[in-house]
Amino acid sequence: MKKFILISIVVALFAGVGCQKQKFKDSDVLAAYTEGQIIRGDFVEWFTVSKRLRPDTVYTSIRSQEWRLRELFFERMRVKEAGEHPFFNSPDFKMYMSFIEDEHLAGYTNARLRSDLQVDTTIYDISIIMLSLDAVSFEGNKEKAIEAQMPLVNEILEKLRKGENFDGIAMQYSVGDMPEDQARIGWVIRELVESITDKSVYEAIQELRKGRYTTKPIITDDAIYIVKLYDSKRITNKNIVNRTIVKDPMTNQRLAAFIHQNAILEVMEGITSQPDLNFPGRDSNLRNPNEILFEVGDKKYLVDDLNKLLAFVTEKLWMPVSFEETISNERHRFTIDEKKGLVNQWYHNVVMAREGRTREFDQSEEYVTALELFRNAEIDTIYRYMFVLGNYVPTNAELLAYHNEKNRELLANPQTRRYVPSFASVRDDLREEVYNNTKLNNRLSWEERVISENNFKINEEKLVPERPLKPGERPPAPTY
């Protein structure tokens, strides 16, 4: 499943190094090769957006910058070679890329909707007296349950008319699901009021003036409420950004989260309730290839499409990242529940990606750049594991030859031959050793070849001078 948990959108941080006398420009050429060059602007964009690195971690040393520049060069070369490889031009691979690019655009659309969200709502500072309606005790007769509580309601209203403290009465009389210490609710939004009481309670609050309480009890299906409004306040984006909803920092943070989340939910509800969408959900029969998973506009997504995607991921897109995974050759088999979860995710991504295209988010310079970096990183990873390093499993013959060569001098001498461990006793260790050596040699030979063929050179004069390491900080190391 980890192939489907993809890179999130991050914002590029074009931060300066600071305290440098030399002036650096985005157009500075840091490295050059036969068919192109790496300028500073592209380099910073790549390691901040694609690799999610802070500039200060890259600029620790000249060596660190050189490693990263080589890494970017190698990525470009692998993407170029991949473009000429049949695997990356196959319909299966294009289907896979369409899937993950929809997820990428869906994530970007979600982020943009949240950042562009316009909030305009009202919050209320309230206290509530709640009397439970126990209709069960009256054989389900709600009217009798109400009648039984009315003497207490009238007693409470009489005390309020005489000027007794509302919160004190609420603490004394509130029963049922309302905890005593929560009679004074404090600042709330509409959705919170309706979740702990009823829609009719919120409607009553809107009619109240500050400092007033409901003189007529609010009767719902399961309780009788008397509500007091202490204050109300209109909230916009400015209040959320400036953290000026209320004075208390904790309440401010809680309300901001509530307001923002409910506003985005309203936007999402509008997007997902469009008439040309059809999502049967978990009722789909995933064993029938012709079953419709969902429809978005004129396009139908079938169980067969899902099966093709998963077959490609599990059978063809095989990228073991460790010796154990390579040797085991175990492929993930998706359960029905996993498939249904993936279908739900797929539907959400397709809908949100369409929304992003409708709003032309995909045309923004920021997104076009992020998509290119994302696409290159994905292709680079696949090509590197599958074709540069290779899914290599050494044979017994290769292991025996390696064992004999490794111990050649000891085996040649009758006096030392007995110190050589038997092949059977070390075969498993040799397998991992040969596996790691072969992958390392594959990588080094490939890197040496592309550097030579493309005449790759780094312009050290344009690199940022080294800065001292911070206390406890280690020198950078290659991350290949």
C-alpha positions in Angstrom: 0.0 0.0 0.0 2.9 2.3 0.5 3.0 3.1 -3.3 -0.3 4.8 -2.9 0.8 7.0 0.0 2.3 9.6 -2.1 4.3 12.8 -1.7 2.3 15.6 -0.2 2.4 19.2 -1.7 5.0 21.4 0.0 5.7 25.0 -0.5 9.2 25.9 -1.8 11.2 27.9 0.6 13.5 30.2 -1.3 15.4 31.2 1.8 18.8 32.9 1.6 21.8 31.6 3.4 22.4 34.8 5.2 25.7 36.5 6.3 27.2 36.0 2.9 29.2 38.7 1.2 28.8 37.2 -2.2 25.6 37.9 -4.1 23.9 34.7 -5.4 21.5 34.8 -8.4 18.9 32.3 -9.5 20.5 32.3 -12.9 23.9 31.3 -11.6 25.1 28.1 -13.5 26.1 25.6 -10.8 26.8 22.7 -13.1 26.8 22.0 -16.8 26.6 18.9 -19.1 26.3 18.2 -22.8 22.6 18.8 -23.2 21.9 21.3 -20.4 22.9 23.0 -17.2 21.7 23.3 -13.6 21.1 26.9 -12.5 20.7 27.9 -8.9 17.0 28.6 -9.1 16.2 25.1 -10.4 18.6 23.5 -7.8 16.9 25.3 -4.9 13.4 24.5 -6.3 14.4 20.8 -6.6 15.8 20.2 -3.2 13.1 22.3 -1.3 10.1 21.0 -3.2 11.0 17.5 -4.4 13.4 16.5 -1.7 11.9 18.6 1.1 15.3 19.8 2.3 16.0 23.2 4.0 18.7 25.3 2.3 20.8 25.4 5.5 21.1 21.6 5.4 22.3 21.6 1.8 24.6 24.5 2.2 26.5 23.0 5.2 29.5 22.3 3.0 30.8 22.3 -0.6 30.7 18.5 -0.5 27.1 18.5 0.4 26.2 20.8 -2.5 28.2 18.7 -4.9 26.4 15.5 -3.8 23.0 17.2 -4.3 24.0 18.6 -7.7 25.1 15.1 -8.8 21.9 13.7 -7.5 19.9 16.2 -9.5 22.0 15.4 -12.6 21.5 11.7 -12.2 17.8 12.1 -11.8 17.6 14.1 -15.0 19.6 11.4 -16.8 17.5 8.5 -15.4 14.3 10.4 -16.5 15.8 10.9 -20.0 16.7 7.2 -20.3 13.2 6.2 -18.9 11.6 8.2 -21.6 13.2 6.0 -24.2 12.3 2.7 -22.4 9.3 0.7 -23.5 8.2 0.2 -19.9 7.6 3.9 -19.4 5.6 4.2 -22.7 3.3 1.3 -22.0 -0.5 1.8 -21.5 -0.1 0.2 -18.1 2.4 2.7 -16.9 0.4 5.6 -18.4 -2.6 4.4 -16.5 -0.6 4.3 -13.2 0.8 7.8 -13.8 -2.7 9.1 -14.4 -3.8 7.6 -11.1 -1.1 9.1 -9.0 -1.2 12.5 -10.9 -4.9 12.7 -10.1 -4.0 12.1 -6.4 -1.3 14.8 -6.7 -3.7 17.3 -8.1 -6.4 16.3 -5.6 -4.0 17.1 -2.8 -3.1 20.4 -4.3 -6.7 21.3 -4.9 -7.5 20.5 -1.2 -4.7 22.7 0.0 -5.7 25.5 -2.3 -9.4 25.3 -1.2 -8.3 25.6 2.4 -5.9 28.5 1.8 -8.4 30.4 -0.4 -11.3 29.7 2.0 -13.4 32.7 2.9 -14.9 32.5 6.4 -17.9 34.6 7.5 -19.7 33.2 10.5 -20.9 34.1 14.0 -19.9 32.6 17.3 -21.9 32.6 20.5 -21.0 32.7 24.2 -23.9 30.7 25.8 -25.0 28.8 28.9 -27.6 26.0 28.9 -30.0 24.5 31.3 -31.1 21.1 30.1 -33.9 18.9 31.6 -34.1 15.4 30.2 -37.3 14.0 28.8 -37.6 10.4 30.0 -40.4 9.3 27.7 -39.6 5.6 28.5 -40.9 6.1 32.1 -44.2 7.2 30.5 -44.5 4.3 28.1 -43.2 6.3 25.2 -45.7 9.1 25.7 -43.7 12.3 25.1 -46.5 14.6 26.1 -46.7 13.1 29.5 -42.9 13.3 29.9 -43.1 17.1 29.0 -46.0 17.6 31.4 -44.1 15.9 34.2 -41.1 18.4 33.7 -43.2 21.6 33.4 -43.4 22.3 37.2 -39.6 22.3 37.4 -39.4 24.4 34.2 -41.7 27.0 35.7 -39.8 27.0 39.0 -36.5 27.6 37.1 -38.1 30.4 35.0 -39.5 32.0 38.1 -36.0 32.0 39.8 -34.5 33.6 36.7 -37.2 36.3 36.6 -36.2 37.1 40.2 -32.7 37.7 39.1 -31.0 34.5 40.3 -27.7 33.6 38.6 -28.3 31.7 35.4 -25.1 29.6 35.7 -25.8 28.7 39.3 -29.3 27.5 38.4 -27.9 25.6 35.4 -25.3 23.8 37.7 -28.2 22.9 40.1 -30.9 21.7 37.8 -29.3 20.5 34.5 -29.6 16.7 34.2 -29.3 14.1 31.6 -26.4 14.1 29.1 -25.3 17.6 30.0 -22.4 17.4 32.5 -22.7 19.8 35.4 -19.4 21.4 34.8 -20.4 22.1 31.2 -23.6 24.0 31.8 -21.6 27.1 30.8 -20.8 26.1 27.3 -18.8 29.2 26.4 -18.0 30.2 22.9 -19.4 27.9 20.2 -20.3 27.8 16.5 -23.6 26.7 15.0 -22.4 23.1 14.2 -21.3 22.6 17.8 -24.6 23.9 19.2 -26.6 21.5 17.0 -24.3 18.6 17.8 -24.8 18.9 21.6 -28.4 20.1 21.5 -30.7 20.5 18.5 -31.2 22.8 15.5 -34.2 24.5 17.3 -31.8 25.5 20.1 -29.5 27.3 17.6 -32.5 29.0 16.0 -33.6 30.3 19.5 -30.0 31.6 20.2 -30.1 33.6 17.0 -33.3 35.4 18.2 -31.8 36.4 21.6 -30.2 39.7 22.5 -27.0 39.8 24.5 -27.6 39.1 28.2 -31.0 37.6 27.6 -32.3 34.1 28.0 -35.2 32.1 26.4 -38.3 32.9 28.4 -40.1 30.0 26.6 -38.6 26.6 27.0 -37.2 24.9 23.9 -38.6 21.4 23.6 -36.8 18.9 21.5 -37.2 15.1 21.1 -35.3 14.2 24.2 -34.9 17.3 26.4 -36.2 20.8 27.4 -33.7 23.6 27.1 -33.4 27.1 28.5 -30.5 29.1 27.0 -28.8 32.3 27.8 -26.7 34.3 25.3 -23.9 36.3 26.9 -22.2 37.6 23.7 -21.9 37.0 20.0 -19.2 37.9 17.5 -18.9 37.9 13.7 -15.8 36.0 12.6 -14.0 36.4 9.2 -10.7 35.2 7.8 -9.0 38.2 9.4 -9.9 37.0 12.9 -8.6 33.5 12.2 -5.3 34.7 10.6 -4.7 37.3 13.4 -5.9 34.9 16.1 -8.3 37.4 17.4 -11.5 35.3 17.7 -11.4 35.5 21.5 -8.9 36.5 24.1 -8.1 33.0 25.5 -5.4 31.4 23.3 -6.7 27.8 23.8 -10.3 28.7 23.0 -9.0 30.8 20.1 -7.2 27.8 18.7 -10.2 25.4 19.2 -12.7 27.8 17.6 -10.4 28.5 14.6 -10.1 24.7 14.0 -13.9 24.2 14.3 -14.7 27.2 12.0 -12.2 26.3 9.4 -13.1 22.6 9.4 -16.8 23.3 9.1 -16.3 25.8 6.3 -14.2 23.4 4.2 -16.7 20.6 4.9 -19.4 22.9 3.3 -17.2 23.4 0.3 -16.5 19.7 0.0 -20.2 18.9 0.3 -20.9 21.2 -2.6 -18.2 19.5 -4.7 -19.2 15.9 -3.9 -22.9 16.5 -4.3 -22.8 17.4 -8.0 -25.5 15.7 -10.1 -23.1 14.0 -12.5 -21.4 12.0 -9.8 -22.3 8.5 -8.9 -20.6 6.5 -6.2 -22.2 3.2 -5.2 -19.5 2.9 -2.5 -19.0 -0.3 -0.6 -22.0 -1.9 -2.3 -19.9 -2.6 -5.5 -19.3 -6.2 -6.3 -15.5 -6.3 -6.7 -15.6 -9.8 -8.1 -17.5 -8.7 -11.3 -15.1 -7.0 -13.7 -17.9 -5.1 -15.4 -19.3 -3.7 -12.2 -19.2 0.2 -12.1 -17.1 1.4 -9.2 -18.1 5.1 -9.7 -18.9 7.6 -12.4 -17.5 11.1 -12.7 -19.1 13.1 -15.6 -19.3 10.9 -18.7 -16.5 8.6 -17.5 -17.2 5.2 -15.9 -14.6 3.5 -13.7 -15.0 -0.3 -13.6 -13.8 -3.1 -11.4 -11.7 -4.2 -14.4 -9.9 -0.8 -14.3 -9.1 -1.4 -10.6 -7.8 -4.9 -11.4 -5.5 -3.7 -14.1 -4.1 -1.0 -11.9 -3.4 -3.4 -9.0 -2.0 -6.1 -11.4 0.5 -3.5 -12.7 1.5 -2.3 -9.3 1.9 -5.8 -7.8 3.3 -7.7 -10.8 5.2 -5.3 -13.0 6.1 -2.4 -10.7 8.3 -4.5 -8.5 10.7 -2.4 -6.6 12.1 -4.2 -3.6 14.1 -1.9 -1.4 15.9 -4.5 0.6 17.7 -7.8 0.2 15.0 -9.6 2.2 12.2 -8.2 -0.1 14.1 -9.2 -3.2 14.8 -12.8 -2.0 11.3 -13.4 -0.7 9.8 -12.1 -4.0 6.5 -11.7 -2.1 3.9 -9.5 -3.8 1.2 -7.8 -1.9 -2.3 -9.3 -2.4 -5.0 -6.8 -1.8 -8.0 -7.9 0.3 -11.5 -7.0 -0.5 -11.5 -4.4 2.3 -8.2 -2.9 1.0 -9.7 -2.7 -2.5 -12.8 -0.9 -1.2 -10.7 1.5 0.7 -8.6 2.2 -2.4 -11.8 2.7 -4.5 -13.0 5.3 -2.0 -9.6 7.1 -2.2 -9.6 6.8 -6.0 -13.1 8.3 -6.3 -12.2 11.2 -4.0 -9.0 11.9 -6.0 -10.8 11.9 -9.4 -13.5 14.2 -8.1 -11.1 16.6 -6.4 -8.7 16.6 -9.4 -11.6 17.5 -11.7 -12.5 20.3 -9.4 -8.8 21.5 -9.6 -9.0 21.5 -13.4 -12.4 23.3 -13.3 -10.9 26.1 -11.1 -7.7 26.0 -13.3 -5.5 25.2 -10.3 -3.5 22.9 -12.6 -2.7 25.9 -14.8 -0.9 27.8 -12.0 2.8 28.2 -12.3 3.3 26.8 -8.8 1.4 23.6 -9.6 3.0 23.1 -13.1 6.4 23.3 -11.4 5.4 21.0 -8.5 3.9 18.4 -10.9 7.0 18.3 -13.1 9.2 17.7 -10.0 6.8 15.1 -8.7 6.5 13.3 -12.0 10.3 13.3 -12.4 10.8 12.0 -8.9 8.4 9.1 -9.4 9.9 8.1 -12.8 13.4 8.4 -11.4 12.6 6.2 -8.4 11.1 3.5 -10.6 13.8 3.5 -13.2 16.6 3.6 -10.6 15.3 0.5 -8.7 14.1 -1.5 -11.6 16.6 -0.8 -14.3 19.8 0.9 -12.9 20.1 -1.2 -9.7 18.0 -4.1 -11.1 16.0 -6.6 -9.2 19.0 -8.9 -9.0 19.0 -12.3 -7.3 22.4 -14.1 -7.4 22.4 -17.8 -8.5 24.1 -20.6 -6.6 26.7 -20.9 -9.3 27.5 -17.2 -9.0 27.7 -17.5 -5.2 30.0 -20.5 -5.4 32.3 -18.7 -7.8 32.3 -15.7 -5.5 33.1 -17.9 -2.5 36.0 -19.6 -4.3 37.4 -16.3 -5.6 37.1 -14.7 -2.2 39.1 -17.6 -0.6 41.3 -18.4 -3.5 44.6 -18.0 -1.7 43.5 -20.0 1.3 42.1 -22.8 -0.9 45.3 -22.9 -2.9 47.3 -23.8 0.1 46.7 -27.3 1.7 47.8 -25.9 5.0 45.1 -23.2 5.1 42.4 -24.9 3.2 40.8 -26.3 6.3 40.2 -22.8 7.6 37.8 -22.0 4.8 34.2 -22.4 5.9 32.0 -24.7 3.8 30.0 -23.1 1.0 26.7 -24.4 2.5 27.4 -22.7 5.9 28.0 -19.3 4.4 25.8 -19.3 1.4 23.0 -17.1 2.9 25.6 -14.5 4.0 27.3 -14.6 0.6 24.0 -14.1 -1.1 23.4 -10.8 0.7 27.0 -9.8 0.2 26.9 -10.5 -3.6 23.5 -8.8 -3.8 24.8 -5.6 -2.2 28.1 -5.6 -4.1 26.3 -6.1 -7.4 23.8 -3.3 -6.8 26.7 -1.0 -5.7 28.7 -1.8 -8.8 25.6 -1.3 -11.0 25.1 2.1 -9.6 28.7 3.2 -9.7 29.2 2.0 -13.3 26.0 3.7 -14.4 27.0 7.0 -12.7 30.5 6.8 -14.2 29.1 6.2 -17.6 26.6 9.1 -17.6 29.1 11.5 -16.2 31.6 10.6 -18.9 29.1 10.5 -21.8 27.6 13.9 -20.8 30.7 15.7 -19.7 29.2 16.7 -16.4 31.1 19.4 -14.6 30.3 21.4 -11.4 31.2 25.1 -11.2 32.7 25.3 -7.7 33.0 29.1 -7.9 29.3 29.5 -7.8 28.7 27.2 -4.7 27.9 28.7 -1.4 30.9 28.8 1.0 31.0 26.4 3.8 29.4 27.3 7.1 30.6 26.0 10.5 28.7 23.0 11.8 26.3 23.7 14.7 27.1 22.0 18.1 26.2 18.3 17.8 25.6 18.5 14.1 27.2 15.8 11.9 28.7 16.4 8.5 26.4 15.6 5.6 26.5 12.1 4.1 25.4 10.8 0.7 21.7 9.8 0.7 21.7 7.6 -2.4 
